[in-house]
């Protein structure tokens, strides 16, 4: 097997870990193929003052198998998610914590997030201003966006390059792409990469509700709320979780006899330069991101066999993404299956693209595509094949494109290939 592609070091995915509303990797994949939604009434935060009372919430989360109870109490929810997913990922890759420590300076960590454990600083601020007691001395520090990356690095003794892209909803996808560059440049042999988010709080629900961004009419029917590309979509559903991937050079993976899920062929990012929250209606930023990622991967658009869409279920996003795909790929876009993982696990912000990278790799590995659920009424502005409601077996799926588009006009795209 050639260890170089177009003169560049080949980078592969060998391990994956997930914390999500549908569980870890195995249960997530099985649920997605079955079209089973993880969106339910919220139980972990109060909702009596919020108009929306549903989310893709991580329930019954237990980090005790990975982190000492005393240490876990000091950490924010996002850091706990990230560490749990990282331990799952190295186990899935056939590595032990000792293996990571033995190669410590050649193991990097690149994990993106939007806000990290933001609840720690918010809760500490509220407590201080209502009691004037001495605040928790570690709350502010543990709320910093780079803390999930820090804890993975610290607990696993991964002492190579350390980075935390904070590019809103594009953070997970951008992290995986930038981590692959570390390996191509020879700066690491292995990188733990992905994204994490634990943004589910009453004030965030209220804030996005005030923006009229959330699907607000499904409190009594939560599994139907997220309906990407459907004509009657009305907004996104908040989610949370983490996705961590173990990536390494192909040479390193072969040497240790690792199972390979997929290859990272290329990536790109771009800016809309348009608005803090509204999408550029011309889709120019998303178009550039997709085109540049395909160019970076040296893959023709018409050769893409599946697109894991950003697909948030907002009227503007889904139409814009459809436009961008057609603009880059042309008429061939009508022959490419497109589906949205968010139809079942909501929008996990900085974790979304990372979890979707896991799903894209599984699609290549198993040659199956999960559906977009709740697709009932076609929208003339969204006229591609969205794999409605039923999973699909595919033959010779070689290339997958995964998109993420975030607040502030942040766009990121990733191209994976079958090995």
C-alpha positions as semicolon CSV with decimal commas, in nm:
position;residue;x (nm);y (nm);z (nm)
1;X;0,000;0,000;0,000
2;X;0,140;0,340;-0,096
3;X;0,219;0,547;0,211
4;X;0,203;0,873;0,017
5;X;-0,076;1,023;-0,190
6;X;0,029;1,295;-0,433
7;X;0,354;1,324;-0,240
8;X;0,176;1,382;0,092
9;X;0,170;1,163;0,400
10;X;-0,155;0,969;0,412
11;X;-0,362;1,022;0,729
12;X;-0,614;0,765;0,851
13;X;-0,879;0,728;1,122
14;X;-0,816;0,428;1,348
15;X;-1,027;0,494;1,657
16;X;-1,345;0,679;1,750
17;X;-1,530;0,769;2,066
18;X;-1,864;0,946;2,108
19;X;-2,081;1,089;2,383
20;X;-2,423;1,172;2,242
21;X;-2,796;1,164;2,299
22;X;-2,788;0,827;2,123
23;X;-2,501;0,689;2,327
24;X;-2,152;0,584;2,224
25;X;-2,033;0,489;1,875
26;X;-2,204;0,151;1,846
27;X;-2,544;0,260;1,978
28;X;-2,525;0,588;1,786
29;X;-2,460;0,410;1,456
30;X;-2,731;0,149;1,513
31;X;-2,982;0,418;1,610
32;X;-2,900;0,637;1,310
33;X;-2,946;0,347;1,070
34;X;-3,278;0,265;1,237
35;X;-3,393;0,627;1,208
36;X;-3,426;0,654;1,585
37;X;-3,420;1,004;1,734
38;X;-3,243;1,102;2,055
39;X;-3,445;1,421;2,097
40;X;-3,651;1,417;2,418
41;X;-3,786;1,645;2,691
42;X;-3,500;1,813;2,877
43;X;-3,421;1,674;3,223
44;X;-3,081;1,816;3,323
45;X;-3,165;2,189;3,330
46;X;-3,480;2,380;3,434
47;X;-3,718;2,473;3,152
48;X;-4,004;2,645;3,333
49;X;-3,886;2,981;3,196
50;X;-3,800;2,866;2,845
51;X;-4,043;2,829;2,553
52;X;-3,855;2,526;2,417
53;X;-3,837;2,225;2,645
54;X;-3,677;1,960;2,423
55;X;-3,321;1,883;2,316
56;X;-3,086;1,605;2,217
57;X;-2,962;1,573;2,572
58;X;-2,694;1,335;2,702
59;X;-2,872;1,143;2,976
60;X;-2,736;0,913;3,245
61;X;-2,380;1,023;3,171
62;X;-2,124;0,853;3,396
63;X;-1,759;0,947;3,372
64;X;-1,651;0,749;3,678
65;X;-1,486;0,479;3,469
66;X;-1,235;0,732;3,340
67;X;-1,196;1,008;3,598
68;X;-1,164;1,007;3,976
69;X;-1,477;1,143;4,143
70;X;-1,295;1,426;4,320
71;X;-1,128;1,536;3,998
72;X;-1,449;1,509;3,798
73;X;-1,629;1,743;4,043
74;X;-1,384;2,020;3,954
75;X;-1,432;1,976;3,580
76;X;-1,703;2,115;3,357
77;X;-1,945;1,897;3,166
78;X;-1,769;1,957;2,834
79;X;-1,435;1,846;2,974
80;X;-1,594;1,532;3,116
81;X;-1,754;1,454;2,778
82;X;-1,424;1,507;2,596
83;X;-1,218;1,289;2,828
84;X;-1,476;1,010;2,816
85;X;-1,484;1,015;2,434
86;X;-1,103;1,026;2,419
87;X;-1,065;0,714;2,633
88;X;-1,326;0,539;2,418
89;X;-1,136;0,641;2,105
90;X;-0,796;0,512;2,211
91;X;-0,950;0,184;2,325
92;X;-1,128;0,154;1,990
93;X;-0,795;0,221;1,817
94;X;-0,630;-0,067;2,003
95;X;-0,415;0,169;2,208
96;X;-0,371;0,192;2,583
97;X;-0,304;0,500;2,795
98;X;0,047;0,365;2,839
99;X;0,092;0,354;2,461
100;X;0,000;0,723;2,445
101;X;0,234;0,813;2,730
102;X;0,520;0,616;2,574
103;X;0,495;0,833;2,261
104;X;0,385;1,141;2,452
105;X;0,572;1,410;2,257
106;X;0,457;1,262;1,925
107;X;0,088;1,261;2,025
108;X;-0,112;1,579;1,970
109;X;-0,455;1,698;2,084
110;X;-0,676;1,921;1,869
111;X;-1,030;1,947;2,008
112;X;-1,266;2,228;1,913
113;X;-1,558;2,379;2,100
114;X;-1,782;2,683;2,095
115;X;-1,802;2,768;2,465
116;X;-1,643;2,478;2,650
117;X;-1,776;2,441;3,005
118;X;-1,938;2,783;2,999
119;X;-2,182;2,689;3,272
120;X;-1,902;2,692;3,530
121;X;-1,827;3,062;3,496
122;X;-2,195;3,151;3,458
123;X;-2,300;2,962;3,770
124;X;-2,005;3,094;3,969
125;X;-2,084;3,450;3,861
126;X;-2,447;3,412;3,965
127;X;-2,351;3,266;4,303
128;X;-2,104;3,547;4,370
129;X;-2,343;3,825;4,276
130;X;-2,626;3,684;4,484
131;X;-2,425;3,585;4,793
132;X;-2,099;3,786;4,773
133;X;-1,917;3,484;4,905
134;X;-1,569;3,394;4,785
135;X;-1,607;3,232;4,442
136;X;-1,486;2,888;4,345
137;X;-1,121;2,958;4,257
138;X;-1,120;2,704;3,972
139;X;-1,457;2,780;3,813
140;X;-1,334;3,052;3,579
141;X;-1,032;2,851;3,467
142;X;-1,236;2,537;3,410
143;X;-1,480;2,731;3,194
144;X;-1,211;2,823;2,939
145;X;-1,265;2,670;2,591
146;X;-0,923;2,500;2,594
147;X;-0,989;2,298;2,909
148;X;-1,131;1,989;2,729
149;X;-0,811;1,969;2,525
150;X;-0,605;2,028;2,838
151;X;-0,769;1,744;3,029
152;X;-0,726;1,497;2,743
153;X;-0,361;1,596;2,714
154;X;-0,305;1,578;3,088
155;X;-0,482;1,252;3,166
156;X;-0,337;1,066;2,868
157;X;0,004;1,238;2,880
158;X;-0,027;1,345;2,517
159;X;0,240;1,616;2,518
160;X;0,267;1,702;2,150
161;X;0,093;1,992;1,971
162;X;-0,213;2,120;2,158
163;X;-0,484;2,332;1,999
164;X;-0,848;2,438;2,052
165;X;-1,019;2,577;1,742
166;X;-1,318;2,780;1,860
167;X;-1,505;2,837;1,537
168;X;-1,861;2,788;1,659
169;X;-2,051;2,515;1,473
170;X;-1,754;2,450;1,242
171;X;-1,512;2,373;1,527
172;X;-1,529;1,993;1,519
173;X;-1,481;1,967;1,144
174;X;-1,205;2,227;1,140
175;X;-1,024;2,050;1,424
176;X;-1,012;1,719;1,240
177;X;-0,880;1,893;0,929
178;X;-0,613;2,088;1,115
179;X;-0,509;1,779;1,310
180;X;-0,449;1,594;0,983
181;X;-0,213;1,873;0,879
182;X;-0,002;1,814;1,191
183;X;0,055;1,458;1,078
184;X;0,119;1,549;0,714
185;X;0,382;1,799;0,828
186;X;0,552;1,539;1,047
187;X;0,479;1,724;1,370
188;X;0,296;1,428;1,526
189;X;0,246;1,057;1,466
190;X;-0,093;1,038;1,637
191;X;-0,349;1,308;1,715
192;X;-0,661;1,291;1,930
193;X;-0,900;1,526;1,758
194;X;-1,265;1,624;1,735
195;X;-1,507;1,850;1,914
196;X;-1,716;1,887;2,227
197;X;-2,008;2,094;2,351
198;X;-2,218;2,112;2,667
199;X;-2,404;2,433;2,589
200;X;-2,746;2,311;2,702
201;X;-2,859;2,561;2,968
202;X;-3,181;2,751;3,032
203;X;-3,024;3,082;2,927
204;X;-2,887;2,938;2,600
205;X;-3,225;2,788;2,518
206;X;-3,388;3,123;2,592
207;X;-3,128;3,308;2,387
208;X;-3,167;3,097;2,076
209;X;-3,543;3,106;2,122
210;X;-3,527;3,486;2,122
211;X;-3,342;3,462;1,790
212;X;-3,634;3,247;1,662
213;X;-3,373;2,989;1,564
214;X;-3,519;2,688;1,747
215;X;-3,801;2,455;1,647
216;X;-4,052;2,576;1,906
217;X;-4,374;2,390;1,831
218;X;-4,272;2,033;1,913
219;X;-4,254;2,021;2,294
220;X;-4,519;1,748;2,291
221;X;-4,370;1,563;1,994
222;X;-3,991;1,600;2,027
223;X;-3,875;1,331;1,783
224;X;-4,043;1,519;1,496
225;X;-3,883;1,855;1,571
226;X;-3,564;1,829;1,367
227;X;-3,663;1,796;1,001
228;X;-3,375;1,905;0,776
229;X;-3,459;1,990;0,415
230;X;-3,831;1,934;0,472
231;X;-4,048;2,220;0,351
232;X;-4,205;2,257;0,696
233;X;-3,880;2,280;0,892
234;X;-3,888;2,562;1,143
235;X;-3,559;2,566;1,331
236;X;-3,286;2,356;1,486
237;X;-3,292;2,147;1,801
238;X;-3,015;2,198;2,054
239;X;-2,784;1,906;2,126
240;X;-2,469;1,828;2,319
241;X;-2,193;1,571;2,333
242;X;-1,845;1,493;2,205
243;X;-1,677;1,314;1,918
244;X;-1,308;1,222;1,939
245;X;-1,110;1,049;1,666
246;X;-0,768;0,889;1,677
247;X;-0,588;0,979;1,357
248;X;-0,239;0,877;1,254
249;X;-0,017;0,840;0,954
250;X;-0,092;0,539;0,738
251;X;0,263;0,416;0,795
252;X;0,219;0,431;1,171
253;X;-0,118;0,254;1,153
254;X;0,014;-0,027;0,933
255;X;0,319;-0,075;1,152
256;X;0,107;-0,145;1,457
257;X;-0,157;-0,345;1,268
258;X;-0,440;-0,102;1,332
259;X;-0,788;-0,128;1,187
260;X;-0,852;0,164;0,952
261;X;-1,197;0,319;0,921
262;X;-1,124;0,582;0,657
263;X;-0,863;0,820;0,520
264;X;-0,866;1,198;0,561
265;X;-0,806;1,320;0,208
266;X;-0,856;1,695;0,241
267;X;-1,015;1,983;0,423
268;X;-1,074;2,356;0,397
269;X;-1,230;2,648;0,579
270;X;-1,366;2,982;0,464
271;X;-1,543;3,293;0,585
272;X;-1,872;3,440;0,473
273;X;-1,762;3,783;0,590
274;X;-2,131;3,866;0,593
275;X;-2,311;3,872;0,931
276;X;-2,268;3,764;1,290
277;X;-2,553;3,513;1,269
278;X;-2,741;3,536;0,939
279;X;-2,623;3,319;0,651
280;X;-2,495;3,469;0,330
281;X;-2,791;3,409;0,096
282;X;-2,554;3,377;-0,200
283;X;-2,386;3,076;-0,032
284;X;-2,048;3,206;-0,143
285;X;-1,863;3,111;0,176
286;X;-2,000;2,758;0,187
287;X;-1,927;2,721;-0,183
288;X;-1,564;2,815;-0,130
289;X;-1,527;2,576;0,164
290;X;-1,665;2,281;-0,033
291;X;-1,466;2,360;-0,346
292;X;-1,140;2,414;-0,161
293;X;-1,180;2,091;0,040
294;X;-1,239;1,890;-0,278
295;X;-0,941;2,062;-0,440
296;X;-0,726;1,989;-0,135
297;X;-0,830;1,625;-0,154
298;X;-0,786;1,609;-0,535
299;X;-1,137;1,462;-0,561
300;X;-1,380;1,560;-0,835
301;X;-1,719;1,668;-0,707
302;X;-1,903;1,419;-0,924
303;X;-1,702;1,135;-0,766
304;X;-1,838;1,209;-0,416
305;X;-2,064;0,922;-0,317
306;X;-2,228;1,072;-0,009
307;X;-2,257;1,411;0,159
308;X;-2,306;1,433;0,534
309;X;-2,474;1,773;0,541
310;X;-2,462;2,044;0,802
311;X;-2,841;2,018;0,767
312;X;-2,956;2,209;1,073
313;X;-3,331;2,216;0,994
314;X;-3,347;2,594;0,971
315;X;-3,513;2,739;0,661
316;X;-3,209;2,945;0,564
317;X;-2,931;2,692;0,627
318;X;-3,076;2,399;0,438
319;X;-3,158;2,602;0,128
320;X;-2,816;2,770;0,136
321;X;-2,629;2,440;0,171
322;X;-2,826;2,289;-0,115
323;X;-2,732;2,586;-0,332
324;X;-2,363;2,553;-0,241
325;X;-2,354;2,182;-0,318
326;X;-2,515;2,232;-0,658
327;X;-2,292;2,526;-0,737
328;X;-1,974;2,322;-0,679
329;X;-2,081;1,983;-0,811
330;X;-2,328;2,084;-1,081
331;X;-2,585;1,848;-1,228
332;X;-2,405;1,550;-1,074
333;X;-2,524;1,672;-0,732
334;X;-2,867;1,528;-0,807
335;X;-2,715;1,179;-0,808
336;X;-2,543;1,209;-0,469
337;X;-2,717;1,099;-0,147
338;X;-2,724;1,374;0,116
339;X;-2,834;1,318;0,475
340;X;-2,837;1,505;0,804
341;X;-2,725;1,342;1,127
342;X;-2,883;1,638;1,309
343;X;-3,227;1,505;1,222
344;X;-3,170;1,256;1,506
345;X;-2,914;1,412;1,743
346;X;-2,989;1,780;1,701
347;X;-2,721;2,043;1,668
348;X;-2,430;1,989;1,907
349;X;-2,244;2,302;1,793
350;X;-1,868;2,245;1,831
351;X;-1,921;1,871;1,868
352;X;-2,147;1,840;1,564
353;X;-1,883;1,821;1,291
354;X;-1,672;1,578;1,492
355;X;-1,962;1,340;1,551
356;X;-2,050;1,375;1,183
357;X;-1,689;1,289;1,090
358;X;-1,733;0,970;1,293
359;X;-2,058;0,896;1,109
360;X;-1,895;0,969;0,771
361;X;-1,610;0,729;0,850
362;X;-1,859;0,460;0,952
363;X;-2,050;0,513;0,628
364;X;-1,732;0,440;0,433
365;X;-1,636;0,146;0,653
366;X;-1,976;-0,025;0,644
367;X;-2,095;0,106;0,306
368;X;-2,423;0,228;0,453
369;X;-2,587;0,570;0,470
370;X;-2,822;0,674;0,748
371;X;-3,143;0,859;0,658
372;X;-3,266;1,210;0,713
373;X;-3,572;1,145;0,929
374;X;-3,889;1,356;0,934
375;X;-3,853;1,430;0,564
376;X;-4,217;1,442;0,456
377;X;-4,280;1,740;0,228
378;X;-4,033;1,832;-0,049
379;X;-3,914;2,190;-0,068
380;X;-3,850;2,332;-0,417
381;X;-3,543;2,511;-0,276
382;X;-3,407;2,182;-0,144
383;X;-3,424;1,946;-0,439
384;X;-3,147;1,691;-0,383
385;X;-3,164;1,327;-0,267
386;X;-3,186;1,357;0,112
387;X;-3,215;0,981;0,184
388;X;-3,562;1,024;0,333
389;X;-3,651;0,820;0,640
390;X;-3,485;0,490;0,544
391;X;-3,119;0,388;0,561
392;X;-2,954;0,293;0,236
393;X;-2,696;0,032;0,142
394;X;-2,451;0,158;-0,117
395;X;-2,194;-0,004;-0,343
396;X;-1,839;0,118;-0,389
397;X;-1,873;0,426;-0,172
398;X;-1,527;0,581;-0,206
399;X;-1,552;0,948;-0,108
400;X;-1,759;1,134;0,151
401;X;-1,791;1,511;0,194
402;X;-1,889;1,646;0,538
403;X;-1,989;2,011;0,587
404;X;-2,014;2,241;0,889
405;X;-2,122;2,605;0,880
406;X;-2,116;2,819;1,192
407;X;-2,204;3,147;1,356
408;X;-1,983;3,432;1,244
409;X;-1,972;3,295;0,889
410;X;-1,734;3,010;0,979
411;X;-1,736;2,734;0,717
412;X;-1,544;2,405;0,719
413;X;-1,555;2,099;0,495
414;X;-1,384;1,762;0,520
415;X;-1,330;1,494;0,255
416;X;-1,285;1,133;0,365
417;X;-1,201;0,832;0,150
418;X;-1,220;0,457;0,172
419;X;-0,887;0,280;0,222
